[in-house]
Amino acid sequence: MNAPTKAAGAQDLPDIGTSEIDAAYSKIRWRLMPLLFVAYVLANIDRINIGIAQLQMKTALGFSDAVYGAGAGIFFIAYFMFEVPSSLLMNRIGVRRTLARITIGWGIVSAATMMVNSVPAFYALRFLLGVFEAGFFPGVVYYLTLWYPAARRAKALAAISSALVLAGVIGNPLSGWILKNMDAVAGLAGWQWMFLLEGLPSVGLGLVILFALPEGPHAARWLTPRQKALVAQEVEAQGSTHVAGSVRDVLKDRRVYAFAAVYFSFICAIAVIPFWLPTIIKGLGVTDLARIGLYAAIPNVVAAVAMFACAASSDRIGERRWHTSIAAMVGAAALMMLPMASSQVALSFVLLCFAAAGIFSTVPLFWAIPSAWLSGSAGAASGIALISSIGLLGGFVSPTVIGWLKTTTGSMATGLYVFSGLFAFGAILLLVITKTERAGAQAGR
């Protein structure tokens, strides 16, 4: 195992006080995180708004649940195919240009989805959306390893990952309002207006990223030279437990595939919430599209609170693996009980809230483990991308299988049982793989 190299700009800084360190990271938090957060909110709105759109789109275009499920999932096939190549390109052109390219590209494709008029066109545009968005989240995870030491990383990841749930809080009501109130305006259906109005802002934000995002702490004009050196020293002092070499080394690393298997099981559960939550709520007897959007925001609000609370606890205690696994177990149990409570609206909403809280809380907690184990090199960026890309295949498997089962059986119950069980399996697997090797134990603490 190679020793971590000294971080760029790192130097010995005597007499560093906690207040000085906190002041530097406060500046980073307010200058850097809002831009990444808004970008990830828009990414997730453009990814999941198909969940609301299908309430009009399936009827207008004659799509079955199976067609919709496959279209929702094919995004992840493209993401899998292009995530590692996107990471390799990032190593050549830098994080700033990569994130700008991705954001502009997915905005254009998302807006173009308004022109879908057939099943092949639907599949093609969902595939292209995955092509353009591939590499965004692992790129952000890798980017944060340049700024944040391992002990501070879970809360930083939670701040970014909360975009997953805020996209539901904002996007579901907004999409529901557009579907209801913009339908037939200027001869366009409500779902067409939704894709157009929610896709174009990403194009503008991509241009902002291109000019405003620093390549790393060394390029941040708003940090003083001492603060740049301080951040570099903080990152180096809590360096990774394993430094990846080349991409070939990453491809031969068994632990990377073990992490990917865990993430796959988590993503299968995560995909249930954004893609099927509106359908679940409609099945509870809510028919008004705007109300469905508003109700769909409730579990996401609960999930956002739970995500920050779990990440703060994990950082404070310095423990990752049990925080992640317990959150996953809670989410799996709630998801499994949901079909049993289908006749009780209030209980169903409580279970949806617990399911969303447990499911989404796993994201920052999980990524704090492999990002601490792999960081600080081009190979590490590829390793993070490989874990993410393999794991995100769950985003294809879950909606596709649930859509097929729903079409075949007329119910979502079987699909919820299958993927809640897989989610629980992922929680157990994570405990096993982070215990059996010393590197994993150090990363997960």
Secondary structure, 3 states (H helix, E strand, C coil): CCCCCCCCCCCCCCCCCHHHHHHHHHHHHHHHHHHHHHHHHHHHHHHHCHHHHHHHHHHHHCCCHHHHHHHHHHHHHHHHHHHHHHHHHHHHHCHHHHHHHHHHHHHHHHHHHHHCCCHHHHHHHHHHHHHHHCCHHHHHHHHHHCCCCHHHHHHHHHHHHHHHHHHHHHHHHHHHHHHHHCCCHHHCCHHHHHHHHHHHHHHHHHHHHHHHCCCCHHHCCCCCHHHHHHHHHHHHHCCCCECCCCHHHHHCCHHHHHHHHHHHHHHHHHCHHHHHHHHHHHHCCCCCHHHHHHHHHHHHHHHHHHHHHHHHHHHHHCCCHHHHHHHHHHHHHHHHHHHHHCCCHHHHHHHHHHHHHHHHHHHHHHHHHHHHHECCCHHHHHHHHHHHHHHCCHHHHHHHHHHHHHHHHCCCHHHHHHHHHHHHHHHHHHHHHHHHCHHHHHHHC
